[in-house]
């Protein structure tokens, strides 16, 4: 195969038409190819006694320089993805915990009317998970349809990987639960008289 950066200028040729000197054999090996290079070279040297010396080079060494920019790009994509998920988690936590903190007076009224702390916490958790769940569903749908835009930049990686979607959904639900539980527990443990006087 003759390679060029432009996909339109790539073509396959038969071994008889190969303009390069010598013959090449491509061997697929499981695991790290560099660990098997010497053993493979010894086997090929025995099978090809007329060859003066057989050299074995892992394909990663041949295309390593060309792949560096793609690997760097993939690393940057992963870093931005992790940063974006962290920012989303911080934003979700802040929004839900602020909402719960604003309802301290309401929780005081509920406690004064006989509601147990567990009931108040369950109410806030339910509402926090519903709010977080709505955001997760909306974000998931947008990510599902927007994934086709970046798919050409990926190699053998699906933009609709169920493992990634599942991990993000579970992480965001945990954040929503924590953002609801921590301030709700704090507010539910406050004396109702103090909570009723809060603004």
N, C-alpha and C positions, 0 to 999 in steps of 0.2 A: 504494500500500500504506500503510495506517495503522499506525504503529509504536507499540508499548508494550513495557515491560520484560517483561510477562507474555506468554509465547508464546500463551496461550489467548485473548488480547485483540488478536491481530493479524488483519487481514483485508485482502483485496484488493478494490479497486473498479475499475470501468472508467473510462476517461477522461471519459465523460459524467457519471459520478457523483462525479467528483473534487471534493471541497469546496474545494480550494485554488484560488486565482485563477491564471490564466495556464496555459500549456501547458508541459510538460516533455518533453524528449527525452533519453534515456539512450544514451550511445555508449560502446562498449567499445573501449579503445585498448591496444595492447601497449606495455609500458614505463611510464615515469613520465608520468602524465596531465597534470601541471602544465606539462610541456615542450610539449605539443601544444594547450594550452587556447586560446592566442591564434590559432593557425592555424585551429582548428576554429570559433572564434567568427567569424572573417572569412568562412569558407565559408558558415556558417549565415546570416550577415547578408546575403550576396548572394542566397541562396536564399529568404530571407524579407524581401523589401523593405518590406513593410507594417509590420514590427515596428520600433518606435522604436529599440530597442537590445537586442541579444542578449547575454546574459551566460552565461559558461561557468564552472562551478565543479566542480573535481574532487570526486568522491564522497568521497574520503578526507578532504577538508576538512569535509564535511557530517557524517560519522559519526566524525570523528577523536576528539572528546571521549568519545563512547560506547565507542570501542575502546581508550582509554588503559588502563582497568583490566584489560581482557583481555590487552593486550600486556604490562603489568606482571606479571600472573599467569603468562604464558608465560615471561617472562624469569626469574622466580623458580623456575619448574619446571626450566628449563634449568640455572640455577645450582645448584639442589639435586641435579640429576642428575649434573653434573660433579663436585660435592663428594662425592657418594656413590660415584662411580666411583673418585675419588682415594683415598677411605678404604678401599674394597675392595682397591685395588691395594696400598696400604700394609699392610693386614692380611695379604693373600696373601703379599707379599714377606717380612714379618716371620715369619709362620708357617713358610714353607718354609725360609728362611735359618736360623732357629733350629733346625729339625729337622736340617738338614745340619750345623750347628755341633755339635750333640749327638752326631753320628756320627763325630767326628774320630778317636776311638779305633778304631772299626771300619775306617775308611779306612787308619789306620796298620797294622792287622793285614793288610789286603788288600795294601798296599804291601810289607810285610815278607814276605808269601808270594809276591811276584813280580808282582803286578798293576802295570801301567803307569799313570801319571797319567791318560792319556787314557781308559783303561778305567774308572777310578774316576769321572772326570767324566761319562762317558757313562752310567754306572749311575745316578748322582745325577740327571742331567738327565732320564733316562727316568722315574724315580720321581717327580721334581718335576712333570713335565708330566702324569703320570697323576693325581697328587693335585690339581693345579690344574685339569686337565680334568674331573675328577669334580665339583669345585665349580662350574665353569663350566656344565656340563650341568644340575646341580641348580638353579643360579640362573637359567639360561635357561628351564627348564621353569616355574619359579615366576613369572618375569616374563611369560612367554607367557600363562599363565592369569590372572594378576593384572591384566594390561593392560586387560581388559574393565571393570574397576572405575573406571579413570580416563578411559576413552574418552569418556564424556559431557562431560568438561571440555575436550576438544580439538576444534578446528575444522579439518576437512579434513586431519587428521594421523592416521596409523594408529599404534596402539600396538604393532603387529607389523611395523614397518618392517624389511625385511631388511638394509638398509644399516646401521641403528643396531645391530641384533643382531650383524651381522658385525664392525663396528668394535669393539664391546665384547669380543667373543670373541677377536679378534686381539690387542687391547690386553692382556687378561688372560693370554693365552698368552705374550706377550712378557714380561710381569711374572714369570710362573712360570719361564720360562727364565732370566731374569736373576737371580731369587732363588735358583735352583738353581746356576747356573754360577759366580757370583762367590764364594760361600763354598766350593763344591766345588773350584774351582781353588786357592783359598787353602789348603784343607786337604790337597789332593793334593800341593801343593808343599812341605808341611812334611816335615821329616826323619822317617822312620818311627819312629826311636827316641824322638823328642819326642812324636809322635802317640800312641805306645803308652803313654807315661807320663801322657798327659792323661786327665782324668776328665770 
